Amino acid sequence: MRKLAMILLLLPQVLLAQESGKIESLIDEILKKIENYYSAEETLSDYQIQKQKELQKQLERIRKQLEILKKQKDLIEPEKFQEELEKIQKTAIEIQRASQELIEQSQKKTTTLSFVPSFRFRGETEIGRNDYIDGNVLVQDGDLKIYGRINGDILVENGDVFVEDGAEVNGNIYTTNGKITIRSGAKFTGEKYENFSQIAKADSLISYDRRKHRLEIRYKGIYASFGGFKQFHEDVPGVDNFYFEFERVSGFKIGLIYPRKFINTVYKPISMYGYGAYATKSHRWIFLLGLNRLLFNSNDDLFLILGAEIYSTIGTKDNWLISPNANTISALIWNNDYRDYFKQEGFNIYLETAILSKVSNLMLRYSSDNYASEVSRYIKYFSWNEKRPFRANPPVYEGNLKSISINYRVGGFHLIEGFRKSGVGFEIYIEKELGNLKYTILTSELKARLSLSNYDNFGFRLRVGASNQILPKQKSFEIGGFGTLYAFPYKAFEGNKMLLANFEYILKNPIDVFDFVNFFIFFDAGYVNSEEGKLTSGFKIKNLSEIKSDFGFGFGTESMKTRIYFAWRTDRKTPPIVVLRLSNPF
């Protein structure tokens, strides 16, 4: 370890060197020595070795920064060049100090951390009231909330620890970049080591990207209730930066995505996002380009953002029914394309505010869109679907629609990732058309999931839609079939007033033989009407037969993202409708 300390002492000299050739040669020399700094006689814990390796990665980044600076030396002013050198030098000195303190810690016979985790978690983690963990717990890049019992030591990197009332911890608690809070009603028999020793200083240096990651996760949590941000719950199809989608109107759409990242908005003056793809069947390019500008940031919690988008794409109003990735698989394999499409060109400007601590988001948007109808260009894709052709794509109102809208989201609703998560999410959307149609639309959605135990879970969704006028096709409310009333024909009911309620009860692994299969029962009810006038008119139900409902049961994988439904109508005797779903229903 002393070798590393001597090596790192040379780094500030490198940073102060004025000749680019000397900088390059000295950096290369130091990095060679760093690669060989581990020696057999050194005795270090795995944790300390991990931290030293992370510091080494930081040095690699500094070398790259110096290389870039060297190339730009003749293109920038000397004062700017010196300023950038000083920034790099400051970072290098911090790394040097952190590494030296790690060395000194390993030489002292004070409290040291010998930690072998039995359980590893990443991100925000919660130990429920009925949970018992016997062993050491490691949580990285997120807070740990304990309501149950842990018999072992706890280490949280880049996060806080909360031992809540009624919880029990028999062991020590360490944080490397966070606080420890023990509630008065909790039982705690160990010792607290907040920002443990010098490891915390090293951890705070390497945690810059992690802190940004945590901020991004907190922001995305606002949207997890209403479409989410995981692979099968994204508004833009594809994986990572690869745009891929198949549907019956455009065929394959293949291109690239640069997703909207909240952290880019926070840490860059202006951030860009968007996608571009080629549609193979309609033979046209589609694209979206967006810009964000951060106007206000209060303690990384309250944000005000100005944004704008311009686009020429294939739009749909059915994102709430099924994610594009799940729909691609369904359309390709089973000829079930559950989304309807239209050509959409235009722009929008929006003002967004987000309060991360309250899990809330408010967006005010002005849009100007030109719409045109699209026709189904595929009858089938694979030969086994000859007897099940694609549905015809319906025509839409063609022309320009200008509107102003406001959208508010709040709540901590979680999709099922186990059975200990509960929460409520609420969203309300109001749109006013400013052109010839002059309609007003209001939609709201309430979702809740209640954890009854470690083995069962209850969830429901209530969705309401209303308009003062008969709506164009691309704005109307439709229910029936997939995602709404499973036992009825798809989109069998359409109007400008809508009520939809979905209930489900999930039982975890009821059969020991198939411990990865969950069982669930469900009930759906919906009502649609068409009546102009007030937003509140048209909801007077004169006969219970106007409410369409179904029920059934099904099986799902452990995460419940892949499900098979068996659904029956309640108004007549019919054989069950079997539906396979590749994403959570709500």
N, C-alpha and C positions, 0 to 999 in steps of 0.2 A: 504493500500500500504506500510505503514511503516513496517508491519509485514514481507512482502516479502523482504524488504531491509535488515532487521535483519537476516532473514533466509539465504539470499545469502551471507552475510558476513561470515557465517560459512564455506562456500564451500572451500575456499583456505586452511583452516585448514584440511579439509578432504583430500584434494589432497596431502598435505605434510605429512600425516600420513604414517608411515613406516610399521605398522602392518596391514596385509590384513584383519584380522578380524575387526579391528577398522574402516577401510575404509568402509567395507560392512555395518556395523551397523550404522555408522554415515550417510552414503548416504541414507540408507533406512529411517532413522529418518527425514532427511531433506525433502525427497520426500513426506513423509506423511504430513508434515507441508505445503508443497507447494500445495498439493491437496486441502487443506482447507484455502488457503490464501485469497480467495475472501470473503468479509464481506458485510453485508447489508448497513453499513454506508458509504462505499467508493463510491465516485461519479466519474466515469470515462466514457470517450466516448467509443463507440463501437470499434473505431479504436485502442485506447490505450489498451483496453482489448484484442483485437486480437493480438497485438504485444507482450503483456505479455504472452499470451498463446503460441506464437511461441518461446519465450525465454524459457518457461517451457519445450517445446519439446526438445530444445537444451540441457537442463539439463538432460532429459531422455537419450539422446544419450551419454552424458558424463558418466552417471552411467553405461551404457552398456560397454563403453570403459574401465572403471575402472574394471568392472567384468572380461573382457577379459584379461586385464593386470594382474589382480590378478592370473588368471589361468596360465599365462605364466611367472610368477615371477621366478620360479625355473628353467626355461628353457632358460632364457636370461641373459646376463651379467648385473651386477649391474649398470654400467654406462649407458647402453641402457635403463634399467628400469627407472632410474632417468630422463633420457632425455624425455622419453615418458610421465612421470608424469608432467614434466615441461611444455610440450606442452598442456596437458589437463588443467593444472593450468592457463596458459595464456589465453586460451579460456574462462575458468570460470570467470576470472577477468574481461574480456571484457563484458561478459554477465552481470556480477554484476554491472558494471559501467553503461551500457546501461539501465538496469532496474532502477537504482537509478536516472538517468537523466530523465527517463520517469515520475518517481514519482515527482521529483522536478518541472518538467514542468506542471504537473497537479495542483500543488499548487500555481503557479504563474499566475497572471492575465495579461499575455502577449498574443500575437497572438496565438490562439489555432485553431486546425483543427476540425471543426464539419462538417463532410462530409457524406452525404447520396447520393450515386450514383443513377442516373436514368438509365444510360447506362453503361454496363460492357463489356470490351473487354480483350482478352488475346493474348499476342504475338504482333508481328509487326502490327500496325494499321494505316490506312490511312483514313482521312475524305476528300472526293473528293470535287471538286470545286462546284458541284451542290448540295452538301449535306448541310442540315441545321439540327442542333440538338438543341433542347430546353430542357435543363436539365443538371445535373452534369454528368461528364464522368470519369470513372475509367478505367485505362489501367494497366494491370499487366504483368510484364516480357516481355517488348517490347517497342520499340520506338513508339511515336505518331507523325505523320505528318499531319498537318492541312492545307488544301487548301480551305475549305469551311467556314462555319459559325457555331460557338458554342455559345449559350447563356446560360452560366452556368459556374460553377467552374470545374477545371480539376485536377485530381490527377493521377500521373504516378508513379508506383512502379517499380524500377529496369529498368529504361529506360529514354531516352531523349525525349524532346519535341521540335518540329520544327514548328513554325507558319510561313508559307510560304507567299510570295508576293501575295496579293489579298485576303488573309484569314482574318477572323474577329473573335475575341474572346472577349466576354463581360462577364468577370468573372476572378477570380484569377486562377493562375496556380501553382500547387505544384508538386515537385518531391521529392522522398525520397532517390533516389540513382541515380541521373542523372542530366543532364544539360538542360537549357532552352534557346532556340535560337529564337529570334523574328526578322524576316526579316524587312528591311526598308519599304517595300511596304505593310506590314500587318497592320491591325487595331487592337489594343489591349487596352482595357479600364480598366483592372484590375491591380493586383499586382503580381509580381513574387516571389515565395518562393522556391528557388533552394536548394535542400538537406534540406528540411524543418525541422528546429529546431532539437531536439534530436531524433525525430522519425527516421531521416535519419541514425543515428548511429546504432540504433537498427535494422533498415532494412538492413544495410550493413552487419551486422553480420549474419542475417538469410538468406541472399541472395546468399550464396556461391553456393548452388545447382541451384538456379535460373540463376546465371550467366553462369553456365555450360549448363543449358537448352537452354539459348539464343544462346550460341555458337553452340550447336548442330543444332538448327533451322536454323542458318545462313548457316551452311555447307550443310544441307539437301536442302536448297533453290537452290543450284547449280543443284541438281538432279530433282527438281520439274518439270523442263521443259521437261524432257526426261524419264518419267516413274514414277516420283514422289516418295513419301514416305508414302502415306496414305494407309489405309488398302487395298483398291482395286487397288493400284498402286505400289505394291511391287514386286521385283524380286523373293522373296522367299514366297511361299504360306503359308497361315495360319493366325492366329491372336496372337499377342503378342509372347509368347514363345512356342506356340502350332503349330506344323507343321501338316497341313492337306491339302490334294489335292486328286482329283479324275481325272483320264484320262484313255483313252481306252487302253493304252499299259500296264501300271503297276497296274491298279485298284486303290484302295485306298492307299495313302501313309500317314502314321501316325507316328509322332515322335515329337521331340523337336527342338527348334531354340534358338540359342544365337546370336542375330543380331549384325552386325557390327555397333558399335557406335563410331562416331568421337570423342566424348568427352573422351571415354576410351583411345583412342590413344594419346590424348593430356595430360591426367593427370596420365597415367600409363606408366612405362618403356616399357613394352611389353603387348599388349592387344590381346585377342583371340576372335574369333567369329566362327560361323558355324552352322551346323544342322546335324541331324541324323534321319532317318526314315526307316520304314519297308514297302515294297511294297507288298500288299496282293495278287495280281494276278500273278506277276512275281516271287514272293517268294524270294526276295533278299533285302539286306540292302543297302541303299544309304547314302552317307555322304559327307560333305565338312568341312574342318578344315582350318581356316585362322589365320595368325599372322600379327600384325602391330607393327612397331617400329617408333616412332617419331624421326626424325633426326634434325629438325630445326623448331623453332617457333619464329616468329617476331611479338610481340605485339598482340598476339591472332588474327592475320589477315593473315599472310603468313606462310604456313606450308609445310614441306617436309617430306614425309612418305615413309618408305620402308615396303613392304608387301610380303607375299607368301601364296599360297593356295595349298592344295592337296585334291583330290576329286575322288569319284567313284559314279556317279549319272546318272540320266536320263536327258539329255540335250535337248534344243530346241532353234531354231533361231527366234522364233515367239513372244518373249516378247514384241516387239514393237507394235504388233497387238492387244493384249489383255492381261490383267493381269491374273496371275494364279488363283486368287480367283474368279474372274468373270467367267473364263473358267470352273472352277470346277462346278459352279452352272449351267452353260449352258450345260455341258456334262451330268450331272446327270439328269436334268429335261427334256431337249429337245433333247438329243443325238447329240448335236452340239459341238464337240470337235474341236476348231479352231487352235489347235497347232499340229505340227508334232514332233516326238521324235526320239532320238537315244541314245545309250549307250555311255557314255563319261567318260573316266578315264585318270588321268594325274595330272599335277601340273603347276603352273605359278608363276612367280616372277615379282613384279611390283614396280615402283617408281612413287609416286604421289605427285603433288604439288597443293595446293589450295590457292586462294586469295579470302577471304570472302568478302572484300569490293568491289571487282570487279565482284563478283558472277561468278568466273571462276575456272576451274579445268583442269589439264593436267595430263595424265597418260601414262607412258611407260611400256609395258608389254611383257615378254617372256613367251610363252606357249608351252607345249608339251602334246598333247592329243592323246589318242587311241580311235578310233571310231568303233562302231559296230551297225548293223541294229537291230531294234526292230519291232515286228509284233503286230498288233491289237489283243488283247486277249478278248476284249468285243465286242459283236455285239449290245447289248443293255444292259441297266441296269433295267429300269422300264418297265413293260409290255406294257404300252401305246405307246412305241416307236418301236413296232415290225415292222412296215412298214417303219421305218426310221433308218436303221442300221448305225453304225458308219462308217466313211470313213476308207479305208485301210491305214495303216501307211506306207509311202514310204520307200524303202531301201536307204541307204546312202553309200558313199565311206567308205570302211572299211580299217583301217590301222592307221598309226601314221602320224600326221600333226604337224610339229614344225613351229612356227611363231613368229614374233616380230610385235608389233602393237603400235600405238600411238593414243590417243583419247583426244580431246579437247572440252570442253563445256564452254559456256559463255552466260550470259543473264539473264534477270529478267522476263521471261515468266511465267504467272500464269494460272493455270486451273481456270475455272469459279467458283467463290464462291460469286456470286453477279455479278453486271454489271459495277462496277467502276474500275475494274482492267485491265490495259493494260500492254503490255510488249512484248519483243522480245527475243527469245532464239535461239542459233545456236550451232550445234554440227558437228564435222568432225572426221572421223575414217579412219585410213589407216592401212592395214595389209599386211605383206609380208611373204609368205610361204618359209621356208628355206630348205625344203626337196626336194622330187622328183617332186612335182607339180609346185613349184616355181611361183605361181600366186601372183598377187598384187590386193588388193581390196581397193577401196575408196568409202565410203558412207558419205553423208552430209545431214543435215536436218536443215531447217530454219522454225521456227514457229513464228507466231505473233498473238496477240489478241488486238483489238482496241475497247476501250469503246466509243461508239458513244453518249451515254447518260446513265441515270439511268435505262433505259428501253430497250435498244438494244445494241447488241455486234456483232462485226465481227471478224472472225478468219480464218486463213489459215495455211496450212502446205505445204512445198515443200521439197520433198525427192528425192535425186539423188544417184544412185549406179552404179559403173563401175568396170570392171576387164579387165585385158589384156589377159585372157585365159578363156576357158570354165570351169566353176566352178563345184566342187563336190556338190551333192545335199544339204548337210548341210550348204553350203556357198552361193548357188545361190540366185538370186532375183526372188521373186514371188509376183504377184499382182492378184487381182480379188476377189470379194466377200467381206466378213466381214473385216472391217477396212481399205479397200482400194477403191475398186469399188463395191459398195453394190449390184448393179443390175446384176452383172455378176457371173458366176459360181466361186466357191471358188478356188483360186490359179490356175486360168485358163491360166495364161500367165507366162512363166518362161524364164530367160535368164541371160546374164552376163552384160547387160546394162539396166538401169531402170530410168524412170522419173515418178514421182507421185505428183499430186497437189490436195489438198482438200480445199474446201472453204465452209464456213457456215455463215449464218446470223441468229441471235437468237433474238426473240422478247419476252420480259418478260411479262407473265400474260396477254395475249391479251383479254381473256374472263373473266369478273368479276366473273362469276359463279364458275370457277375453278381457284382460285387465286394462286394455287400451281403448275399450269401447264404452261410451256413455249412452244412457237411455234418456229420452225426453218425451214429454207430452205437450201439446200446444192447442191453443184455441185462438181463432181470428174472427174479427167482426168488422164490417165496413158498410158505409152508407155514402151514396153519391146522389146529388140532385143538381138541377139546372134552374136557376131563378135569378133574374136581374133585380137590382135594388140595393138595399143595404147589405153590408158584409154579414150581418147577423141573420138576415132573412134566409129562408130555404132550409133551415135545420129543424123545422117542426115535423116530427115523425108521426104520421097518422096511423100507420099500421106496422106491427113488428115485422111483417113480411118484407118491408122495405129495407130492413137490415139484413145483409147477406153475411153468413157465418159458416165456418167450417171447424173441424177438429181433427185430431189424429195423434200419431206417435211417430217416433223415429229413432235413429241411431247416429251417433257422431263420434269422431275421433276424440282423442284426449283433449285437444285444444278447442274442439267444437267448431273448427273452421271448415271441416268437411262433414256434410250431413246427408242423410237420406230420409225423406219425408214420406209418410203414408197418410193421405188426407181424404176426409169424407165431407161432403156437403151436409148441412143440417136441414135443408128445405126439401130434399128428395132422396130417395134411395138410389145410390149410384155406386159403381165399383170404385175402389180407392184410386186416387191419383198419386203416382209415384214420382217424386222430384229429387234430383241430386243437386246439392248446393255446395259450392267450393269456397264460400266465405260466410262470415257471420251475418245473420239477417238484420241485426241491429245492435 
